[in-house]
Amino acid sequence: CLSGRGQAESETGGRVDKALVQQMEEVYSSLPVRLPELNPILNTLYQDWLQGQESPQARKLLHTEFRGQSQIHTQPPHMEW
């Protein structure tokens, strides 16, 4: 994570090492972009394992949904996300 608490810190002082973050951003942006729709292995997995991209199995395993704070009842009261 380049923007969150997972930033690269310097070895002393625990401060963000801006040069290292810049280097990481350059490496990340240099990676080739590949469209998943063009990957034959991914298409095979969807068809053989998930019974299609829009199947209930695909939705259950690969999708998530937003639930507001008021809908979450299982979270311990001392944890705030």
N, C-alpha and C positions, 0 to 999 in steps of 0.2 A: 504494500500500500504506500503510494508516494505522498498521499495527502493526510494520512491519519497517524496514529500513534506508532505505526509500524515503520516510520521513517528511519533512514540510516542515521545513526548518531555518531558523533566523533568519539574517539576512544577516551577522551578526557572531558569531563563536565557534563556529559549526557545531552549536549546540544546537537541540533540537526547539522549534519555535515552537508552544506549546500552544494559543494563541488561533487560529492558522491551522489546526491540526489539528482543533480543535472546529468551526471554520467549514466545513471540508471534510466532516466527519462529518454536519453538519446538511444540507449540500447533497446528499450521497449518500443520506441517509435520506429526503429529500423527493422523490426520484425515484419515478415511478409504477412499480408492480410489474405486469409483464405476463407471463402464463403462456405459455410457448413453444408449448404444445399448442393454443392458440387462434389462433396466427398462420397464416393461410392460405398465406402465401409460404413459410414454413418447411415446412409440410406438402407443398407442391408440390416443394420441393427434395428432401425425403426420398423422395418417390415417383419423381420424374423422374431425379434424379442418383444417389441412393443405393439405389434399389430397395427402399425401406421402412426403418422405424426399427430393426428388428432384423436387418437384412441383414448378411452378412459384410463388405460394403463399408462400411457405417455403423460397424460395430465396429472395423474396421481404421483408419478415418480419424478417428473421433470418441471412441474410448475408449482408456484406458490401463490398465496393470496394474502392481501393485507387485511389485518384485523386491528381495529382501533384499540387503544388501551382499555377502554371500558369492556371490551369483549373478552379480554384475557383474564381468566380466573385462577389459573394454575401457577402463576408466577409468585414466588415468595414476596412478602411485602417489603423486604429490605432491598430488593433488586429493582432498579429503575432502568429500563432500556428505551 
